[in-house]
Amino acid sequence: MDTPPIDVSLLYDTGQVRVTGDGGGEMVLHPHWLRERSHEAADFDPVTRQRLFEPALLPADLRVVGMERSSEDELALTFSDGARCGFSLTAILREAGWLDDPETPPAPQPWGADLDAWPGADWAALEAPEVLRDMLAGFARSGFCIIRNTPTQPGTLESIAKFFGHLRDTNFGPIFDVITKPQPIDLAYTGLPLSAHADNPYRQPIPGIQMLHCLENGVEGGLSTLVDGFALAEALLAEAPELARVLERTTVRFRYESDDTILENRGPLIERDGDGRLVRVRFSSRVDFVPPLDPETLDMFYRGRSRMFELAADPRFEIRFRLDPGMLVMMDNHRLLHGRTGFDHAAARRHLQGCYIDHDGPDTMYRVLSRRWRDGEGSGREAA
Amino acid sequence: MDTPPIDVSLLYDTGQVRVTGDGGGEMVLHPHWLRERSHEAADFDPVTRQRLFEPALLPADLRVVGMERSSEDELALTFSDGARCGFSLTAILREAGWLDDPETPPAPQPWGADLDAWPGADWAALEAPEVLRDMLAGFARSGFCIIRNTPTQPGTLESIAKFFGHLRDTNFGPIFDVITKPQPIDLAYTGLPLSAHADNPYRQPIPGIQMLHCLENGVEGGLSTLVDGFALAEALLAEAPELARVLERTTVRFRYESDDTILENRGPLIERDGDGRLVRVRFSSRVDFVPPLDPETLDMFYRGRSRMFELAADPRFEIRFRLDPGMLVMMDNHRLLHGRTGFDHAAARRHLQGCYIDHDGPDTMYRVLSRRWRDGEGSGREAA
């Protein structure tokens, strides 16, 4: 990525603005694109930070007709409809992706078992904004973090969850207990091993982030496992692209049913956005229902899904750890798969509490902390 | 769609099952696809209704090697690994989409201003399951419904919302007031007209369903407006497919910012699933930020977005109504755009309360009611 100094020029024939970097990089900016980013008093409300004009009503043939650069960062543009707007070149280049934006959480980095720095912190240490921001950066990169030395009173999870975001209520309740029960109605409530899966792909919307909080754990075994679904998707794409493409293209129905609840949602096992970025992995092999496609496509779907299952169980991709009392794992349920090894629950108790929050929470927290941090750093440096 | 009688045959060479309808329709079913739907005691837990086996571990070359049809509906299949499983042919054909499934909510039907039956009911009448189910069917088809004669005490919305699903808390609070305020911090709190928009496309996840409940309305004007975003998307695709495709392909960033909150989410203005079905329209022209694409693509993006804006304001697509005290509108925020006409708030008050719930709620309710309805009808007919 280039950094300033950069050259800015007005292309008079098209009314566009060209930015040229030292390293030879070039970007041509559209007049509408620039105008939509005007922060002039007539265009932009400083309280709601929303546009005050309807951009659809700008002239279709809008052009930049004049340009002044009064400093390294300040650019004033005159448009063909007479408007004159000032811009921060740094802000424009951050938004365009030419410069890193310090407020944006880091991009996901797929990981395997050799991930060396597990994101996490002590609960008490999170009072320091820089520790919190650092842990949230790790969460954005790796899709999970581990918080240690939290209080172990039942229900504590609710206040911890609310620190990070809004609690998402479901028909399991806002907080649910994962504990061995004499007559289990779900495999989660036994000592059986659970293979790597994402939670509740049948809900609309799918829960964004899961938290699991350990209150008590006296059993042998029962290790928690995590696998990065994005790493599995990339591995499958590398070794068998034709299978990965079928998993990306096939819309699968996920379904949960009990006497008084029927939940359904649909989507592919591997989901990318329009720019090819991975945005979601759905993997829950007890509740997925593929449509009756032609047998050749289904052959490939089943081969791809089986390969994903093998990769998810491959020690190359899995990390394992014991959740001790006071430990809490927070994981991105659109990306990570989680499971546990089996344990004997006759001799001792293992009691976790779980809940869901939305992606909004940690994402907003990271952005706000980063803005304050940046502003703080700025004043600090200027004061020094 | 064909209905039984149908013919079922085993294709010995491939181990697949072929279904042939009276009308000549044909469907070939994959051995894995069938086996995954087994309800045998060893395969399926009747309490959790989940698979008891890991489907990824089925033999890759699994085949159906034997078939018996003991009645119109009962099919027993023997698989190459020795398993023998019974199936309901009706259940299989419903899942395959060959027969309608009475539990599945109706598919969306795009609508314009000439929509003649607006889904809705009196609050008291919703105590009758058939009235409730009928209204939810209309909600699924048209993306909104109107409930009349609800209580008008402030806060009533919370109990109404919880009847339909789980309340979604946001930084606006679980219930928010839409009322004219002396020093408005948002256009919503003025008497100004609001053009058609979806709420909060910058949240992760985007709120699924919005409810607006009228407590008081003495003003002239201030009519509520609704537009079907799916109808706009289909209209744009019909008149300018190249513009519609750019709106489908371009990942736009939506952003909300205040002193202590920064919310971002991304997605296209028109989103379809892998099967081409419309699943979401994002339209909120004050908070959308398109990436700096090449100027030719951006030209098309801006033309497409402007055309969507024109269509959204076109009386052909808009319905208008006055929200009187006790009226509540429930709308699918992934599909419908809403707005209001301007009004003079000096002379009288207009007070709405709003909240969000998830799609899960009404969808589950429709499915459960339909299952009971079908079971009830069954017993009724047998008893008669």
Boltz contact constraints between the chains, C-beta under 6 A:
constraints:
  - contact:
      token1: [A, 16]
      token2: [B, 295]
      max_distance: 6.0
  - contact:
      token1: [A, 28]
      token2: [B, 295]
      max_distance: 6.0
  - contact:
      token1: [A, 29]
      token2: [B, 292]
      max_distance: 6.0
  - contact:
      token1: [A, 30]
      token2: [B, 295]
      max_distance: 6.0
  - contact:
      token1: [A, 30]
      token2: [B, 298]
      max_distance: 6.0
  - contact:
      token1: [A, 32]
      token2: [B, 302]
      max_distance: 6.0
  - contact:
      token1: [A, 33]
      token2: [B, 292]
      max_distance: 6.0
  - contact:
      token1: [A, 47]
      token2: [B, 185]
      max_distance: 6.0
  - contact:
      token1: [A, 48]
      token2: [B, 186]
      max_distance: 6.0
  - contact:
      token1: [A, 49]
      token2: [B, 257]
      max_distance: 6.0
  - contact:
      token1: [A, 50]
      token2: [B, 286]
      max_distance: 6.0
  - contact:
      token1: [A, 50]
      token2: [B, 287]
      max_distance: 6.0
  - contact:
      token1: [A, 51]
      token2: [B, 286]
      max_distance: 6.0
  - contact:
      token1: [A, 55]
      token2: [B, 285]
      max_distance: 6.0
  - contact:
      token1: [A, 56]
      token2: [B, 306]
      max_distance: 6.0
  - contact:
      token1: [A, 56]
      token2: [B, 309]
      max_distance: 6.0
  - contact:
      token1: [A, 96]
      token2: [B, 292]
      max_distance: 6.0
  - contact:
      token1: [A, 166]
      token2: [B, 169]
      max_distance: 6.0
  - contact:
      token1: [A, 169]
      token2: [B, 166]
      max_distance: 6.0
  - contact:
      token1: [A, 185]
      token2: [B, 47]
      max_distance: 6.0
  - contact:
      token1: [A, 186]
      token2: [B, 48]
      max_distance: 6.0
  - contact:
      token1: [A, 203]
      token2: [B, 360]
      max_distance: 6.0
  - contact:
      token1: [A, 204]
      token2: [B, 359]
      max_distance: 6.0
  - contact:
      token1: [A, 204]
      token2: [B, 360]
      max_distance: 6.0
  - contact:
      token1: [A, 205]
      token2: [B, 205]
      max_distance: 6.0
  - contact:
      token1: [A, 249]
      token2: [B, 274]
      max_distance: 6.0
  - contact:
      token1: [A, 251]
      token2: [B, 273]
      max_distance: 6.0
  - contact:
      token1: [A, 251]
      token2: [B, 274]
      max_distance: 6.0
  - contact:
      token1: [A, 251]
      token2: [B, 275]
      max_distance: 6.0
  - contact:
      token1: [A, 257]
      token2: [B, 49]
      max_distance: 6.0
  - contact:
      token1: [A, 261]
      token2: [B, 364]
      max_distance: 6.0
  - contact:
      token1: [A, 262]
      token2: [B, 364]
      max_distance: 6.0
  - contact:
      token1: [A, 262]
      token2: [B, 367]
      max_distance: 6.0
  - contact:
      token1: [A, 262]
      token2: [B, 368]
      max_distance: 6.0
  - contact:
      token1: [A, 263]
      token2: [B, 364]
      max_distance: 6.0
  - contact:
      token1: [A, 268]
      token2: [B, 274]
      max_distance: 6.0
  - contact:
      token1: [A, 273]
      token2: [B, 251]
      max_distance: 6.0
  - contact:
      token1: [A, 274]
      token2: [B, 249]
      max_distance: 6.0
  - contact:
      token1: [A, 274]
      token2: [B, 251]
      max_distance: 6.0
  - contact:
      token1: [A, 274]
      token2: [B, 268]
      max_distance: 6.0
  - contact:
      token1: [A, 275]
      token2: [B, 251]
      max_distance: 6.0
  - contact:
      token1: [A, 285]
      token2: [B, 55]
      max_distance: 6.0
  - contact:
      token1: [A, 286]
      token2: [B, 50]
      max_distance: 6.0
  - contact:
      token1: [A, 286]
      token2: [B, 51]
      max_distance: 6.0
  - contact:
      token1: [A, 287]
      token2: [B, 50]
      max_distance: 6.0
  - contact:
      token1: [A, 292]
      token2: [B, 29]
      max_distance: 6.0
  - contact:
      token1: [A, 292]
      token2: [B, 33]
      max_distance: 6.0
  - contact:
      token1: [A, 292]
      token2: [B, 96]
      max_distance: 6.0
  - contact:
      token1: [A, 295]
      token2: [B, 16]
      max_distance: 6.0
  - contact:
      token1: [A, 295]
      token2: [B, 28]
      max_distance: 6.0
  - contact:
      token1: [A, 295]
      token2: [B, 30]
      max_distance: 6.0
  - contact:
      token1: [A, 298]
      token2: [B, 30]
      max_distance: 6.0
  - contact:
      token1: [A, 302]
      token2: [B, 32]
      max_distance: 6.0
  - contact:
      token1: [A, 306]
      token2: [B, 56]
      max_distance: 6.0
  - contact:
      token1: [A, 309]
      token2: [B, 56]
      max_distance: 6.0
  - contact:
      token1: [A, 359]
      token2: [B, 204]
      max_distance: 6.0
  - contact:
      token1: [A, 360]
      token2: [B, 203]
      max_distance: 6.0
  - contact:
      token1: [A, 360]
      token2: [B, 204]
      max_distance: 6.0
  - contact:
      token1: [A, 364]
      token2: [B, 261]
      max_distance: 6.0
  - contact:
      token1: [A, 364]
      token2: [B, 262]
      max_distance: 6.0
  - contact:
      token1: [A, 364]
      token2: [B, 263]
      max_distance: 6.0
  - contact:
      token1: [A, 367]
      token2: [B, 262]
      max_distance: 6.0
  - contact:
      token1: [A, 368]
      token2: [B, 262]
      max_distance: 6.0
